[in-house]
Amino acid sequence: MSHTSLGSLYAAFTAGELSRRSFLQRGAALGISTGLLTSLVANSAVAQDEAVAFPDAGTEGQERGAGGEIRVLAVQAASGLSVHNATGGKDISAGMVISEPLMQYDGVGDLVPVLLTQVPSIANGRLAEDLSSVTLTLLPDVVWSDGEPFTANDVKFTWEWNIDPANQSIDRVSWEIVSDIEVVDDLTAKVTFDPPTYGWFQAFSGNIGAIYPAHFWANAASHEEANAAFLMGPIGTGPFVLESFMPNEEVVYAANENYREANKPYFQTFRLRGGGDAVTSAQAVTVNGEWDLAFSLMIDPETLASIVGEVGSIEGALGTGVEKIQLNFSDPNTEVDGQKSEVNTPHPFLTDDAVRKAILMAINREQIAENLYGSPATPNMLVGLGAFESPNTSLNFDPDAATALLEEAGWELDGTVRAKDGVKLSVVLTSTVNLRRQKTQAVVKANLETIGVAVTLNQVDGSIFFDGDPANDQNFTHFQSDMQLYTDGATSAYPVNYMKYWYAGPNNENVAQAANQWTGTNKTRWVNAEYDAAFDQLVALTDPAEVAAQFITLNDMVVENVVEIPLVQTYADMYAISNRIRSENVVVNPFGDLYWNLANWNTAE
């Protein structure tokens, strides 16, 4: 599906030739994601003809806390709870049990209001026709878990906090789209964008939009002290509050007695235990019935079919995630000024285009997808958002062409391994301790060895690999190996935050390094002025066709330069759920967020 087809469809819709329902139906038939289609509707002058609501089956008449404890297993344990300082999905999800955004993406990617009275649009008068401003009308009578009122000042503070480089927010680029926030009154904030932008909703939605309490910082001895305290003990407006936290092991939450709906949450305690392997976690829910939910299950189809029990089921749907291999453009074995993988120290052979392209062509992605994932192989980094998915790429598995490319570039066989000027093509491929990933590593190793690339496999426990501690040199942000394998993907219908992963920025400020305590989101240390320029242009675009074309351009640059190798489009989340939990209220959205409807979770009886 090309972006010109989207443009034609959108033009017909805004001209009144198509109803909202027809626009959504025809867009879906063209392969465009629901999230993108509904965001286009929100940016139009056409009113929505149907309400979007949270699934809430069985919540009427229930009593807060009557459900006792819900027990949830996560393969990777949380190491911090400050959403905007998280270095991995495990910390984001754990933090979002407490924190809330102004809007959320529901199970199909539609925007639903959380802390707003309604989703802004041109039709309801809250969004400017030229997308230069939006008026946010907050829900009345909402309080933080400590009883302080939630106001527009908290929205403004969150913006200011995220754009302050000293706070090292992972979501800074999304909040920088905002040029000003005016607090009109306690329940009204007027947001200005200069330049106007299609992505006006980005900063206020989903995990990126988690709102922080201004008074938490105002009452602290120092800003730094407040940051540290919030990392380990945040407060929020969500359905649960923190009861206890053992980093890299367990988080226990209690029902928020100040939550805005008196009969929610249904569970008094939410116990989140981390660690263990995916198979054992799934069996603990569906076979043994000891736990109610287990998520982020990376299990190959054959194994999965053999372990599902009778007291639970396995659920999931394809999303925007990509299982991929990152290539390190810096040298992981040379230490410079106290750090390895230093941005200005080139990798001895992965900076050679021929080597990277040969590695790409040697990997059988379709075999990996079919045998180990049960989901489609992909040649793109940006997937699951139809109009943004590039039609210009392909799965070019061709080991013979890979061999010829290496020989032409002067990499000759020395025994079983190719070498050039005394440098051998020998790589370390790191991933997490997970059976499916270890099988994937084995396939990659066999593929690469056929073209003369030696591969050493390395596995790191997920709680360490995704731990954001600046002193942890085994985590994925330090990236002290040649290649690393894990899953990542877009977290919103306007995935600018995701595409920043390959942006270096002025003075390489977005490259993960000691200077920013490895919080820069560019972990590959790929520095490309053309990509940076294209990324900088993205934010100022307002036409949907131009936006789609620019996202495709950015994707193609990453793919064509073989900065990373996309392997498989993954499930948004594959999770095991107990029969005692009402499954219709537990739905993962396309961006992998399982907790967006957490306030409505309850039991099936």
PLY file of the C-alpha trace (Angstrom):
ply
format ascii 1.0
element vertex 605
property float x
property float y
property float z
element edge 604
property int vertex1
property int vertex2
end_header
0.00 0.00 0.00
1.59 3.26 -1.10
1.18 6.58 0.63
-0.51 8.05 -2.46
-3.43 5.66 -1.95
-3.73 6.88 1.63
-3.66 10.47 0.40
-6.49 9.83 -2.07
-8.58 8.10 0.57
-8.02 10.88 3.08
-8.88 13.56 0.49
-12.19 11.83 -0.23
-12.95 11.60 3.49
-12.20 15.26 4.27
-14.21 16.34 1.21
-17.25 14.60 2.66
-17.36 11.89 0.01
-16.83 9.12 2.58
-18.32 8.66 6.05
-16.01 8.00 8.99
-17.09 4.36 9.00
-16.42 3.96 5.25
-13.06 5.68 5.61
-12.03 3.26 8.37
-13.33 0.22 6.48
-11.68 1.11 3.18
-8.47 2.09 4.90
-8.35 -1.24 6.69
-8.91 -3.01 3.36
-5.82 -1.22 2.03
-3.77 -2.53 4.95
-3.64 0.71 6.95
-3.60 0.29 10.73
-6.65 1.34 12.72
-4.46 3.51 14.94
-3.27 5.57 12.00
-6.74 5.83 10.48
-8.33 7.05 13.69
-5.55 9.57 14.27
-6.28 10.93 10.78
-9.94 11.24 11.76
-8.93 13.15 14.88
-6.93 15.55 12.71
-9.87 16.19 10.42
-12.95 18.38 10.63
-15.26 15.36 10.46
-16.98 14.37 13.70
-16.71 10.85 15.01
-19.96 8.96 14.54
-19.38 6.43 17.30
-17.90 6.52 20.79
-14.70 4.69 21.68
-14.77 3.24 25.19
-12.78 1.04 27.55
-13.90 -2.62 27.86
-15.58 -2.82 31.28
-17.58 -6.05 31.36
-18.73 -7.00 34.84
-17.51 -3.84 36.56
-20.97 -2.47 37.33
-21.82 -3.07 40.97
-18.40 -4.44 41.91
-16.59 -3.30 45.08
-13.07 -1.90 45.16
-10.58 -4.47 46.47
-13.13 -7.30 46.61
-11.07 -9.44 44.22
-8.18 -9.89 46.62
-4.83 -10.39 44.88
-4.02 -10.70 41.19
-0.68 -12.39 40.53
1.27 -11.52 37.39
4.53 -12.94 36.05
6.95 -10.98 33.87
9.90 -12.78 32.33
12.01 -9.66 32.89
11.79 -8.00 36.31
11.56 -4.23 36.74
14.61 -2.28 37.91
12.92 1.15 38.09
9.41 2.65 37.95
9.95 6.08 36.39
8.38 5.60 32.94
10.28 8.41 31.23
13.61 7.12 32.56
13.05 3.49 31.60
15.58 1.76 29.36
13.34 -1.17 28.49
9.72 -2.27 28.25
9.84 -4.08 31.58
10.31 -0.81 33.49
7.81 1.10 31.35
5.03 -1.41 31.97
5.78 -1.63 35.69
5.66 2.15 35.96
2.40 2.42 34.00
0.57 0.47 36.70
0.88 3.72 38.68
1.28 6.49 36.09
-1.31 7.51 33.48
-1.31 9.54 30.25
-4.00 11.96 29.13
-5.03 9.52 26.37
-4.46 5.84 25.67
-4.41 3.59 22.62
-7.03 0.88 22.94
-6.89 -2.69 21.63
-7.03 -1.64 17.97
-5.04 1.59 18.31
-7.92 4.06 18.71
-7.29 7.00 21.02
-9.44 6.96 24.17
-9.50 9.71 26.83
-8.01 8.81 30.21
-7.52 12.10 32.05
-9.36 14.22 29.47
-13.09 14.77 29.03
-12.75 13.78 25.35
-10.15 13.25 22.63
-9.46 16.62 20.95
-10.41 17.05 17.29
-11.09 19.85 14.87
-14.75 18.86 14.95
-15.12 19.40 18.71
-13.17 22.66 18.58
-10.23 21.54 20.69
-7.75 21.07 17.82
-6.73 23.93 15.54
-7.45 23.35 11.85
-3.79 23.95 10.97
-2.66 21.62 13.80
-0.79 24.49 15.49
-2.50 24.12 18.87
-4.73 21.89 20.95
-6.80 22.62 24.04
-6.70 19.89 26.68
-9.74 19.78 28.97
-8.96 17.68 32.05
-11.36 15.47 33.96
-12.63 17.24 37.08
-12.08 15.94 40.63
-9.06 13.76 39.82
-6.45 13.55 42.57
-3.00 12.03 42.84
-2.69 8.95 45.02
-1.47 11.16 47.90
-4.66 13.24 47.72
-3.24 16.32 45.97
-5.40 17.64 43.09
-4.42 16.81 39.53
-4.31 20.03 37.49
-3.15 21.52 34.20
0.01 22.61 36.01
1.01 18.92 36.18
0.71 18.67 32.40
2.92 21.72 31.93
5.42 20.43 34.48
5.64 17.06 32.70
6.47 18.83 29.43
9.14 20.95 31.11
10.60 17.92 32.89
10.80 15.83 29.72
12.51 18.48 27.58
15.13 19.25 30.26
18.28 17.34 29.16
19.35 16.98 32.79
16.48 14.54 33.41
17.59 12.23 30.56
14.05 11.38 29.49
13.79 8.64 26.88
10.71 10.48 25.55
12.31 13.88 25.15
11.92 13.98 21.35
8.15 13.45 21.62
7.68 16.25 24.13
9.97 18.60 22.20
7.25 18.77 19.53
5.47 21.09 21.98
6.65 24.71 21.89
4.54 26.02 24.79
1.86 25.01 27.29
-0.34 27.71 28.78
-2.22 26.87 31.98
-5.56 28.56 31.28
-7.09 27.30 34.52
-6.82 24.23 36.75
-8.62 22.03 34.24
-7.51 23.60 30.95
-4.17 23.65 29.17
-3.56 25.19 25.75
-0.71 23.51 23.89
1.10 25.25 21.02
3.18 23.58 18.30
5.73 25.59 16.35
5.82 24.39 13.64
2.37 22.78 13.46
2.59 19.00 13.40
0.61 15.93 12.43
1.92 14.31 15.61
0.17 16.71 18.01
-1.19 13.77 20.07
2.18 12.01 20.44
3.32 13.52 23.74
0.04 12.99 25.54
-0.77 9.41 24.58
0.26 5.94 25.66
3.41 5.26 27.63
5.09 8.36 26.20
2.35 10.49 27.74
2.73 9.48 31.41
2.00 12.59 33.50
4.20 13.40 36.49
3.07 15.24 39.68
4.58 18.73 39.90
4.25 18.83 43.69
6.44 15.73 44.08
9.39 17.78 42.81
8.30 21.04 44.45
8.29 19.40 47.88
11.71 17.72 47.49
15.00 19.05 48.80
16.40 19.08 45.27
15.40 18.20 41.73
17.97 15.40 41.62
16.69 13.96 44.89
13.14 13.96 43.54
14.24 12.15 40.35
15.93 9.44 42.39
12.96 9.09 44.73
10.44 8.90 41.89
12.47 6.20 40.14
12.01 3.89 43.13
8.69 5.19 44.51
6.46 7.09 42.09
2.96 8.38 42.77
0.30 8.61 40.08
-3.39 8.87 39.24
-3.68 5.22 38.18
-5.66 2.44 39.86
-2.77 1.18 41.99
-0.12 2.63 44.31
3.26 1.23 45.23
3.32 -0.98 48.31
6.80 -2.51 48.05
9.55 -2.79 45.46
12.47 -5.18 45.23
14.36 -4.14 42.07
14.97 -6.95 39.60
12.65 -9.22 41.57
9.16 -8.09 42.52
6.80 -5.12 42.71
3.71 -5.22 44.92
0.97 -2.63 44.35
-2.11 -1.86 46.44
-5.46 -0.46 45.31
-5.40 3.34 45.06
-7.96 4.47 47.62
-8.09 7.88 45.91
-8.81 6.47 42.45
-11.49 8.48 40.66
-13.94 5.56 40.21
-15.13 4.35 43.60
-15.67 0.71 42.56
-12.24 0.28 40.95
-9.80 -1.38 40.93
-11.44 -4.70 41.70
-8.21 -6.22 43.03
-6.82 -5.06 46.36
-3.27 -6.20 45.53
-1.37 -6.46 42.26
1.72 -8.65 42.59
4.23 -8.43 39.72
7.00 -11.01 39.91
9.92 -10.96 37.48
12.42 -13.55 36.35
12.13 -17.16 35.26
11.71 -18.51 31.76
8.78 -18.14 29.38
7.76 -21.82 29.33
7.67 -22.14 33.11
5.75 -18.86 33.38
3.12 -20.01 30.87
2.69 -23.32 32.68
2.33 -21.53 36.03
-0.79 -19.88 34.59
-2.36 -22.42 32.22
-1.33 -25.72 33.85
-0.70 -25.17 37.55
-3.03 -22.21 38.06
-0.61 -20.63 40.55
-0.54 -17.28 38.72
-3.20 -15.27 36.90
-1.22 -13.76 34.05
2.20 -14.10 32.43
3.30 -11.78 29.66
6.09 -11.26 27.13
6.16 -14.97 26.39
8.74 -15.73 23.73
7.96 -19.35 22.90
8.32 -21.09 19.55
5.11 -22.56 18.02
6.07 -26.21 18.55
6.87 -25.76 22.23
3.83 -23.57 22.78
1.46 -26.23 21.44
2.80 -28.75 23.95
2.54 -26.72 27.15
-0.90 -25.09 27.22
-3.03 -26.45 30.04
-6.73 -26.44 30.86
-6.93 -23.68 33.49
-5.80 -20.89 31.19
-5.08 -19.90 27.60
-2.45 -18.16 25.49
-3.52 -14.92 23.80
-1.89 -12.33 21.55
-2.05 -10.42 18.27
0.53 -9.08 15.84
1.77 -5.61 16.66
4.49 -3.12 15.84
7.37 -5.06 17.39
10.34 -6.38 15.42
12.77 -9.07 16.52
16.00 -7.68 15.12
19.78 -7.82 15.15
21.63 -4.61 15.89
25.09 -4.12 14.40
27.67 -2.18 16.38
29.35 0.61 14.40
31.82 1.18 17.25
34.58 -1.10 18.53
33.36 -3.11 21.55
36.86 -4.42 22.31
38.79 -1.14 22.50
38.54 1.06 25.58
38.71 4.84 25.10
38.49 7.21 28.06
37.10 4.46 30.26
34.44 3.18 27.87
34.16 0.52 25.20
31.96 0.91 22.11
32.95 4.57 22.04
31.20 6.45 19.22
34.39 7.86 17.65
36.17 4.47 17.61
34.97 2.63 14.48
34.31 -1.07 14.46
37.16 -2.89 12.67
34.88 -4.44 10.02
31.18 -3.71 10.64
31.73 -0.24 9.23
32.43 -1.95 5.89
29.21 -1.80 3.82
30.08 -5.05 2.06
30.38 -6.96 5.34
27.07 -5.71 6.70
25.24 -6.40 3.42
26.73 -9.90 3.23
25.61 -10.64 6.79
22.10 -9.48 5.89
21.89 -11.66 2.77
23.24 -14.72 4.58
20.48 -14.86 7.23
17.41 -16.95 6.40
14.72 -14.80 7.95
11.80 -16.81 6.58
13.14 -19.99 8.20
13.47 -18.18 11.55
9.96 -16.75 11.28
8.23 -19.98 10.31
10.01 -22.35 12.67
10.60 -20.20 15.74
8.08 -17.35 15.82
4.91 -18.32 13.98
4.69 -14.74 12.69
5.83 -13.17 9.40
9.41 -12.41 8.46
9.91 -8.73 7.68
12.45 -6.66 5.74
11.36 -3.48 7.58
12.14 -1.87 10.92
8.80 -0.04 10.97
5.88 -2.51 10.84
2.27 -2.80 11.97
1.32 0.71 10.80
0.25 -0.06 7.25
0.75 3.31 5.58
4.19 3.65 7.14
5.38 0.21 6.06
7.86 0.47 3.21
7.10 -1.25 -0.13
10.71 -0.74 -1.21
12.40 -3.55 0.72
12.60 -7.32 0.33
13.76 -10.50 2.07
16.92 -11.00 0.02
18.25 -14.31 1.35
21.14 -15.15 -0.99
24.24 -16.72 0.63
25.97 -17.14 -2.73
25.65 -13.42 -3.47
26.85 -12.70 0.08
29.96 -14.81 -0.49
30.67 -13.09 -3.81
30.27 -9.67 -2.20
32.83 -10.47 0.50
35.33 -11.85 -1.99
34.94 -8.79 -4.19
35.61 -6.57 -1.18
38.85 -8.44 -0.44
37.72 -10.62 2.45
39.43 -13.93 1.68
39.10 -17.27 3.43
41.80 -18.06 5.98
40.81 -21.60 6.88
37.06 -21.35 7.62
37.06 -17.64 8.50
37.49 -14.71 6.14
40.14 -12.09 6.82
41.53 -8.89 5.33
44.65 -6.95 6.34
45.02 -9.14 9.41
41.43 -8.56 10.60
39.21 -11.66 10.88
35.43 -11.67 10.43
34.67 -12.98 13.90
31.66 -11.65 15.82
30.05 -12.05 19.22
26.24 -12.19 19.03
24.58 -11.37 22.37
20.99 -11.90 23.44
18.92 -12.73 26.49
18.59 -16.13 28.15
15.56 -17.41 26.30
15.08 -20.72 24.47
13.60 -19.18 21.32
16.32 -16.54 21.11
18.99 -19.17 21.63
17.51 -21.15 18.74
17.48 -17.97 16.66
21.11 -17.37 17.53
21.95 -20.91 16.42
20.33 -20.35 13.02
22.17 -17.06 12.55
25.46 -18.68 13.57
25.01 -21.51 11.06
24.01 -19.05 8.31
26.99 -16.76 8.84
29.53 -19.54 9.11
28.59 -20.68 5.60
29.97 -17.38 4.23
33.10 -17.38 6.41
31.99 -15.31 9.39
32.83 -16.90 12.76
30.17 -16.43 15.43
30.45 -16.73 19.21
27.11 -16.82 21.02
26.60 -14.98 24.28
23.51 -14.95 26.53
22.76 -12.49 29.31
19.90 -12.77 31.79
17.07 -10.46 30.70
17.00 -8.65 34.05
20.63 -7.67 33.46
20.45 -7.12 29.69
17.56 -4.63 30.04
18.66 -3.11 33.36
19.34 0.62 32.95
21.99 0.97 35.67
24.78 3.15 34.17
27.35 0.89 35.86
25.95 -2.24 34.17
28.23 -2.84 31.17
26.31 -6.00 30.19
23.13 -4.16 29.28
21.93 -3.45 25.76
22.61 0.28 25.95
26.33 -0.27 26.59
26.30 -2.76 23.66
29.75 -4.24 24.24
29.48 -6.96 21.63
29.49 -6.93 17.82
25.81 -7.75 17.37
22.84 -8.08 19.71
19.40 -9.62 19.30
16.15 -8.46 20.92
12.71 -6.98 20.13
11.74 -3.34 19.78
9.10 -1.38 17.90
6.87 1.65 17.55
4.96 2.67 20.67
2.48 5.08 19.07
0.61 5.82 15.85
3.14 8.59 15.21
6.38 6.67 15.86
8.87 9.55 15.98
10.21 8.27 19.31
11.03 4.92 17.69
12.69 6.43 14.63
14.96 8.45 16.90
16.79 5.19 17.66
18.98 5.87 14.62
19.33 9.63 15.13
22.72 10.87 16.35
21.80 14.52 16.90
24.03 17.56 17.39
27.42 16.53 18.77
26.13 12.93 18.80
24.07 13.76 21.87
21.59 10.93 21.23
24.26 8.23 20.96
24.38 5.98 24.04
27.65 6.82 25.79
29.20 7.69 29.14
28.44 11.40 28.71
24.69 10.69 28.92
25.03 7.64 31.17
24.11 5.45 28.20
20.56 6.86 28.03
20.91 7.97 24.40
18.54 5.88 22.29
21.00 5.43 19.39
22.66 2.24 20.61
24.28 1.19 17.32
26.47 4.35 17.25
25.54 4.84 13.59
26.06 8.50 12.68
24.51 9.63 9.39
23.92 13.31 8.56
21.36 12.46 5.86
19.25 10.46 8.30
19.46 13.19 10.93
18.31 15.82 8.42
15.36 13.68 7.29
14.39 13.04 10.91
14.51 16.76 11.73
12.12 17.46 8.83
9.54 14.94 10.05
8.08 16.89 12.96
7.05 19.89 10.83
4.94 17.83 8.40
1.14 18.05 8.65
-0.02 16.35 5.44
-0.68 12.63 6.10
0.77 11.51 2.77
3.99 13.45 3.38
4.21 12.06 6.91
3.86 8.48 5.64
6.44 9.09 2.91
8.94 10.49 5.41
8.58 7.55 7.78
9.17 5.22 4.84
12.26 7.21 3.87
13.68 6.88 7.38
12.94 3.14 7.49
14.61 2.63 4.12
17.77 4.44 5.19
18.17 2.12 8.17
17.46 -0.99 6.09
19.59 -0.04 3.07
22.56 0.86 5.27
22.08 -2.39 7.25
22.24 -0.56 10.57
20.00 -3.24 12.00
18.62 -6.44 10.51
14.85 -6.89 11.00
13.99 -10.55 11.31
10.36 -11.07 12.30
7.27 -9.00 13.02
6.35 -10.07 16.55
3.17 -10.28 18.53
2.26 -7.07 20.33
2.44 -9.31 23.35
1.89 -13.03 23.78
0.50 -13.67 27.22
-0.99 -16.47 29.29
-4.20 -15.69 31.15
-6.00 -17.72 33.79
-9.61 -18.77 33.23
-10.54 -16.97 36.44
-9.69 -13.57 34.92
-12.23 -11.92 32.62
-10.31 -12.01 29.33
-12.43 -9.47 27.42
-11.13 -6.72 29.73
-7.49 -7.78 29.31
-6.51 -6.75 25.79
-3.07 -5.84 24.46
-2.92 -2.83 22.14
-0.85 -2.82 18.91
2.06 -1.17 20.72
2.45 -3.93 23.29
0.77 -2.21 26.24
-1.18 -4.78 28.25
-2.07 -2.41 31.11
-3.96 0.33 29.23
-7.29 -1.01 30.62
-5.92 -2.17 33.98
-8.54 -0.29 36.03
-11.23 -2.57 34.55
-9.55 -5.92 35.14
-11.69 -8.28 37.20
-12.63 -11.94 37.53
-14.82 -13.98 35.20
-17.36 -15.10 37.78
0 1
1 2
2 3
3 4
4 5
5 6
6 7
7 8
8 9
9 10
10 11
11 12
12 13
13 14
14 15
15 16
16 17
17 18
18 19
19 20
20 21
21 22
22 23
23 24
24 25
25 26
26 27
27 28
28 29
29 30
30 31
31 32
32 33
33 34
34 35
35 36
36 37
37 38
38 39
39 40
40 41
41 42
42 43
43 44
44 45
45 46
46 47
47 48
48 49
49 50
50 51
51 52
52 53
53 54
54 55
55 56
56 57
57 58
58 59
59 60
60 61
61 62
62 63
63 64
64 65
65 66
66 67
67 68
68 69
69 70
70 71
71 72
72 73
73 74
74 75
75 76
76 77
77 78
78 79
79 80
80 81
81 82
82 83
83 84
84 85
85 86
86 87
87 88
88 89
89 90
90 91
91 92
92 93
93 94
94 95
95 96
96 97
97 98
98 99
99 100
100 101
101 102
102 103
103 104
104 105
105 106
106 107
107 108
108 109
109 110
110 111
111 112
112 113
113 114
114 115
115 116
116 117
117 118
118 119
119 120
120 121
121 122
122 123
123 124
124 125
125 126
126 127
127 128
128 129
129 130
130 131
131 132
132 133
133 134
134 135
135 136
136 137
137 138
138 139
139 140
140 141
141 142
142 143
143 144
144 145
145 146
146 147
147 148
148 149
149 150
150 151
151 152
152 153
153 154
154 155
155 156
156 157
157 158
158 159
159 160
160 161
161 162
162 163
163 164
164 165
165 166
166 167
167 168
168 169
169 170
170 171
171 172
172 173
173 174
174 175
175 176
176 177
177 178
178 179
179 180
180 181
181 182
182 183
183 184
184 185
185 186
186 187
187 188
188 189
189 190
190 191
191 192
192 193
193 194
194 195
195 196
196 197
197 198
198 199
199 200
200 201
201 202
202 203
203 204
204 205
205 206
206 207
207 208
208 209
209 210
210 211
211 212
212 213
213 214
214 215
215 216
216 217
217 218
218 219
219 220
220 221
221 222
222 223
223 224
224 225
225 226
226 227
227 228
228 229
229 230
230 231
231 232
232 233
233 234
234 235
235 236
236 237
237 238
238 239
239 240
240 241
241 242
242 243
243 244
244 245
245 246
246 247
247 248
248 249
249 250
250 251
251 252
252 253
253 254
254 255
255 256
256 257
257 258
258 259
259 260
260 261
261 262
262 263
263 264
264 265
265 266
266 267
267 268
268 269
269 270
270 271
271 272
272 273
273 274
274 275
275 276
276 277
277 278
278 279
279 280
280 281
281 282
282 283
283 284
284 285
285 286
286 287
287 288
288 289
289 290
290 291
291 292
292 293
293 294
294 295
295 296
296 297
297 298
298 299
299 300
300 301
301 302
302 303
303 304
304 305
305 306
306 307
307 308
308 309
309 310
310 311
311 312
312 313
313 314
314 315
315 316
316 317
317 318
318 319
319 320
320 321
321 322
322 323
323 324
324 325
325 326
326 327
327 328
328 329
329 330
330 331
331 332
332 333
333 334
334 335
335 336
336 337
337 338
338 339
339 340
340 341
341 342
342 343
343 344
344 345
345 346
346 347
347 348
348 349
349 350
350 351
351 352
352 353
353 354
354 355
355 356
356 357
357 358
358 359
359 360
360 361
361 362
362 363
363 364
364 365
365 366
366 367
367 368
368 369
369 370
370 371
371 372
372 373
373 374
374 375
375 376
376 377
377 378
378 379
379 380
380 381
381 382
382 383
383 384
384 385
385 386
386 387
387 388
388 389
389 390
390 391
391 392
392 393
393 394
394 395
395 396
396 397
397 398
398 399
399 400
400 401
401 402
402 403
403 404
404 405
405 406
406 407
407 408
408 409
409 410
410 411
411 412
412 413
413 414
414 415
415 416
416 417
417 418
418 419
419 420
420 421
421 422
422 423
423 424
424 425
425 426
426 427
427 428
428 429
429 430
430 431
431 432
432 433
433 434
434 435
435 436
436 437
437 438
438 439
439 440
440 441
441 442
442 443
443 444
444 445
445 446
446 447
447 448
448 449
449 450
450 451
451 452
452 453
453 454
454 455
455 456
456 457
457 458
458 459
459 460
460 461
461 462
462 463
463 464
464 465
465 466
466 467
467 468
468 469
469 470
470 471
471 472
472 473
473 474
474 475
475 476
476 477
477 478
478 479
479 480
480 481
481 482
482 483
483 484
484 485
485 486
486 487
487 488
488 489
489 490
490 491
491 492
492 493
493 494
494 495
495 496
496 497
497 498
498 499
499 500
500 501
501 502
502 503
503 504
504 505
505 506
506 507
507 508
508 509
509 510
510 511
511 512
512 513
513 514
514 515
515 516
516 517
517 518
518 519
519 520
520 521
521 522
522 523
523 524
524 525
525 526
526 527
527 528
528 529
529 530
530 531
531 532
532 533
533 534
534 535
535 536
536 537
537 538
538 539
539 540
540 541
541 542
542 543
543 544
544 545
545 546
546 547
547 548
548 549
549 550
550 551
551 552
552 553
553 554
554 555
555 556
556 557
557 558
558 559
559 560
560 561
561 562
562 563
563 564
564 565
565 566
566 567
567 568
568 569
569 570
570 571
571 572
572 573
573 574
574 575
575 576
576 577
577 578
578 579
579 580
580 581
581 582
582 583
583 584
584 585
585 586
586 587
587 588
588 589
589 590
590 591
591 592
592 593
593 594
594 595
595 596
596 597
597 598
598 599
599 600
600 601
601 602
602 603
603 604
